[in-house]
Amino acid sequence: MSLTRTPTGWRKSSRSANTDTCVEVGRIDDGAAVRDTKDRSLGYFTASREQWASFLDAVKSDRFDG
Protein backbone atom coordinates (compact mmCIF):
# COMPACT_ATOMS: atom_id res chain seq x y z
CA MET A 1 0.00 0.00 0.00
CA SER A 2 1.36 3.39 -0.97
CA LEU A 3 0.76 6.36 1.32
CA THR A 4 0.48 9.82 -0.15
CA ARG A 5 2.60 12.54 1.40
CA THR A 6 1.11 15.26 -0.80
CA PRO A 7 -1.35 17.22 1.33
CA THR A 8 -4.87 17.84 0.08
CA GLY A 9 -7.87 19.77 1.34
CA TRP A 10 -5.96 22.70 2.84
CA ARG A 11 -8.11 24.77 5.21
CA LYS A 12 -7.67 27.80 7.42
CA SER A 13 -9.40 28.39 10.74
CA SER A 14 -12.45 30.62 10.58
CA ARG A 15 -10.98 32.40 13.62
CA SER A 16 -8.16 33.59 11.38
CA ALA A 17 -10.40 35.57 9.05
CA ASN A 18 -9.17 39.01 10.13
CA THR A 19 -5.51 38.31 10.83
CA ASP A 20 -2.29 37.73 8.90
CA THR A 21 -0.85 35.31 11.43
CA CYS A 22 -2.38 31.93 10.73
CA VAL A 23 -1.62 28.50 9.44
CA GLU A 24 -3.44 26.07 7.18
CA VAL A 25 -3.94 22.36 7.78
CA GLY A 26 -4.05 19.73 5.05
CA ARG A 27 -4.64 16.00 5.00
CA ILE A 28 -2.13 13.28 4.27
CA ASP A 29 -2.94 9.57 4.38
CA ASP A 30 -1.44 8.99 7.81
CA GLY A 31 -1.89 12.38 9.51
CA ALA A 32 -1.81 16.11 8.86
CA ALA A 33 0.32 18.77 7.20
CA VAL A 34 0.70 22.37 8.39
CA ARG A 35 1.90 25.44 6.47
CA ASP A 36 2.12 29.22 6.87
CA THR A 37 -0.75 30.95 5.09
CA LYS A 38 1.32 34.06 4.35
CA ASP A 39 4.15 32.21 2.58
CA ARG A 40 3.04 28.85 1.24
CA SER A 41 6.25 28.57 -0.79
CA LEU A 42 8.14 27.78 2.43
CA GLY A 43 6.64 24.30 2.38
CA TYR A 44 4.95 22.42 5.19
CA PHE A 45 5.63 19.99 7.98
CA THR A 46 3.78 16.77 8.64
CA ALA A 47 2.60 14.97 11.75
CA SER A 48 1.44 11.39 12.09
CA ARG A 49 -2.16 10.73 13.05
CA GLU A 50 -1.08 10.05 16.65
CA GLN A 51 1.06 13.20 16.85
CA TRP A 52 -1.74 15.35 15.45
CA ALA A 53 -4.28 13.86 17.88
CA SER A 54 -1.93 14.59 20.80
CA PHE A 55 -1.43 18.17 19.62
CA LEU A 56 -5.17 18.78 19.26
CA ASP A 57 -5.78 17.30 22.72
CA ALA A 58 -3.18 19.67 24.19
CA VAL A 59 -4.78 22.68 22.48
CA LYS A 60 -8.28 21.74 23.58
CA SER A 61 -7.18 21.23 27.19
CA ASP A 62 -5.41 24.64 27.29
CA ARG A 63 -1.95 23.17 27.93
CA PHE A 64 -0.38 25.96 25.84
CA ASP A 65 -1.95 28.81 27.81
CA GLY A 66 0.64 30.48 30.00
KOLSE-363084 format. One line per 5 residues: for each residue y, x, z of N, C-alpha, C, O, CB. Coordinates in pm, whole numbers, padded with zeros to 5 digits. Atoms other than C-alpha are relative to their C-alpha. Glycine has a CB too. Layout:
<sites>
Y/X/Z/Y/X/Z/Y/X/Z/Y/X/Z/Y/X/Z  ...
</sites>
This chain:
<sites>
-00118/00084/00000/00000/00000/00000/00124/00089/00000/00134/00183/00079/00000/-00096/00122  -00123/-00077/00010/00339/00136/-00097/00114/-00073/00071/00139/-00191/00045/00036/00026/-00148  -00114/00058/-00070/00636/00076/00132/00128/00037/-00073/00145/00150/-00118/00005/00048/00146  -00128/-00031/00063/00982/00048/-00015/00099/00051/00102/00110/-00004/00212/00056/-00124/-00071  -00102/-00056/-00087/01254/00260/00140/00138/-00031/-00058/00239/00017/-00005/-00020/00152/00016
-00128/00039/00056/01526/00111/-00080/00044/-00131/00065/-00019/-00234/00046/-00009/-00015/-00155  -00043/00120/-00071/01722/-00135/00133/00045/-00112/-00093/00101/-00087/-00200/00112/00034/00094  -00042/00119/00073/01784/-00487/00008/00066/-00097/00097/00053/-00084/00219/-00121/-00068/-00072  -00056/00106/-00083/01977/-00787/00134/00105/00046/00099/00110/-00003/00211/-00107/-00067/00073  -00103/-00051/-00091/02270/-00596/00284/00085/-00116/00050/00120/-00206/-00026/00089/00105/-00070
-00088/00103/-00056/02477/-00811/00521/00089/00060/00108/00054/00158/00174/-00083/-00116/00059  -00099/-00044/-00098/02780/-00767/00742/00018/-00111/00102/00012/-00229/00068/00137/00037/-00067  -00020/00099/-00105/02839/-00940/01074/00121/-00087/-00028/00224/-00037/-00074/00015/00069/00135  -00114/00090/00015/03062/-01245/01058/00110/00034/00099/00226/-00003/00078/-00044/-00146/00018  -00100/-00043/-00098/03240/-01098/01362/00084/00116/-00052/00183/00154/00010/-00068/00040/00131
-00072/-00112/00060/03359/-00816/01138/00098/-00044/-00108/00153/00040/-00179/-00098/00100/-00058  -00080/00053/00111/03557/-01040/00905/00142/00056/-00006/00195/00075/-00115/00007/-00149/00009  -00140/-00042/-00002/03901/-00917/01013/00019/00144/00047/00123/00177/00104/00080/-00092/00088  -00009/-00138/-00045/03831/-00551/01083/-00055/00096/-00105/-00137/00058/-00188/-00076/00018/00131  00050/-00102/00092/03773/-00229/00890/-00113/00081/00059/-00174/00162/-00011/00112/00092/-00041
00100/-00081/-00067/03531/-00085/01143/-00128/-00081/00019/-00147/-00144/00123/00053/00051/00136  00125/00074/-00010/03193/-00238/01073/-00109/00071/-00079/-00084/00163/-00156/00019/-00143/-00051  00115/-00052/00071/02850/-00162/00944/-00072/-00117/-00067/-00049/-00233/-00034/-00096/00077/00095  00085/00099/00066/02607/-00344/00718/-00145/00035/00030/-00180/00152/00048/00026/-00005/-00154  00143/-00018/-00026/02236/-00394/00778/-00078/-00052/-00120/-00050/-00160/-00171/-00043/-00073/00131
00088/00039/00110/01973/-00405/00505/-00145/00003/00043/-00178/00060/00147/00022/00090/-00121  00144/00003/-00030/01600/-00464/00500/-00074/00109/-00077/-00044/00138/-00193/-00061/-00139/-00035  00101/-00082/00064/01328/-00213/00427/-00134/-00055/00046/-00139/-00130/00144/00016/00154/00035  00130/00061/-00032/00957/-00294/00438/-00040/00013/00146/-00098/-00080/00203/-00106/00060/-00086  00048/-00024/-00136/00899/-00144/00781/00112/00009/00102/00094/00070/00208/-00081/00127/00004
-00108/-00006/-00097/01238/-00189/00951/00133/-00040/-00058/00145/-00138/-00132/00009/00136/00057  -00137/00032/00041/01611/-00181/00886/00073/00126/-00044/00035/00238/-00009/00076/-00067/00114  -00088/-00108/00043/01877/00032/00720/00142/-00038/00041/00177/-00156/00042/-00011/00026/-00156  -00137/00024/-00044/02237/00070/00839/00094/00092/-00077/00063/00210/-00096/00015/00023/00154  -00099/-00082/00071/02544/00190/00647/00141/-00042/00040/00163/-00152/00093/-00019/-00012/-00153
-00142/00024/-00026/02922/00212/00687/00056/-00086/-00112/00044/-00051/-00229/00078/00135/00013  -00057/00090/00100/03095/-00075/00509/00113/00064/-00077/00129/00040/-00197/00049/-00128/00066  -00117/-00060/00064/03406/00132/00435/-00037/00104/-00104/00034/00121/-00203/00089/00062/00103  00037/-00107/00093/03221/00415/00258/-00150/-00002/-00024/-00225/00079/00031/00044/00138/00055  00143/00017/00028/02885/00304/00124/-00061/00122/-00069/-00182/00141/-00065/-00021/-00123/-00086
00052/-00118/00070/02857/00625/-00079/-00054/00105/00095/-00122/00198/00051/00109/00060/-00086  00053/-00096/-00098/02778/00814/00243/-00150/-00016/00024/-00214/00070/00083/00074/-00015/00132  00144/00023/-00018/02430/00664/00238/-00027/-00091/00119/00061/-00166/00162/-00073/00132/00017  00041/00087/-00110/02242/00495/00519/-00108/00071/00081/-00168/00168/00036/-00052/-00137/-00054  00113/-00049/-00078/01999/00563/00798/-00096/-00115/00020/-00058/-00232/00010/00046/00060/00138
00101/00103/-00018/01677/00378/00864/-00058/00006/00141/-00054/00109/00208/-00111/00015/-00103  00069/00011/-00129/01497/00260/01175/-00127/-00080/-00023/-00129/-00175/-00101/00091/-00067/00109  00125/00075/00011/01139/00144/01209/00020/-00138/00064/00118/-00162/00133/-00118/00076/00069  -00006/00135/-00057/01073/-00216/01305/00009/00006/00153/00087/-00068/00214/-00124/-00082/-00042  -00001/-00014/-00146/01005/-00108/01665/00133/00056/00050/00187/00009/00151/-00116/00091/00045
-00128/-00058/-00039/01320/00106/01685/00111/-00104/-00011/00195/-00115/00078/00034/00122/-00087  -00103/00101/00021/01535/-00174/01545/-00009/-00109/00106/00094/-00153/00158/-00012/-00061/-00140  00019/00102/-00104/01386/-00428/01788/00051/00051/00134/00113/-00025/00209/-00148/-00041/00010  -00049/-00058/-00125/01459/-00193/02080/00152/00007/00003/00214/-00022/00105/-00059/00140/00020  -00145/-00006/00009/01817/-00143/01962/00061/-00139/00020/00155/-00155/00098/00043/00059/-00136
-00053/00135/-00014/01878/-00517/01926/-00015/-00052/00142/00074/-00118/00194/-00071/-00095/-00097  00021/00040/-00140/01730/-00578/02272/00105/00064/00090/00159/-00002/00179/-00142/00041/00046  -00102/-00069/-00080/01967/-00318/02419/00138/-00063/-00020/00212/-00081/00076/00005/00149/-00036  -00129/00063/00028/02268/-00478/02248/00009/-00136/00068/00109/-00167/00133/00022/-00015/-00152  -00001/00134/-00056/02174/-00828/02358/00001/-00001/00152/00047/-00098/00213/-00119/-00077/-00050
00001/-00006/-00146/02123/-00718/02719/00118/00082/00056/00118/00118/00173/-00131/00060/00049  -00124/-00067/-00041/02464/-00541/02729/-00021/00140/00056/00057/00185/00140/00072/-00084/00102  00024/-00136/-00050/02317/-00195/02793/00100/00101/-00053/00106/00213/-00003/-00139/00044/-00035  -00099/-00093/00055/02596/-00038/02584/00139/-00025/00058/00232/00051/00032/00005/-00012/-00151  -00130/00026/-00061/02881/-00195/02781/00022/00097/00116/-00065/00116/00201/00010/-00147/00048
-00028/-00101/-00102/03048/00064/03000/00090/-00040/00102/00119/00038/00193/00051/00115/-00057
</sites>
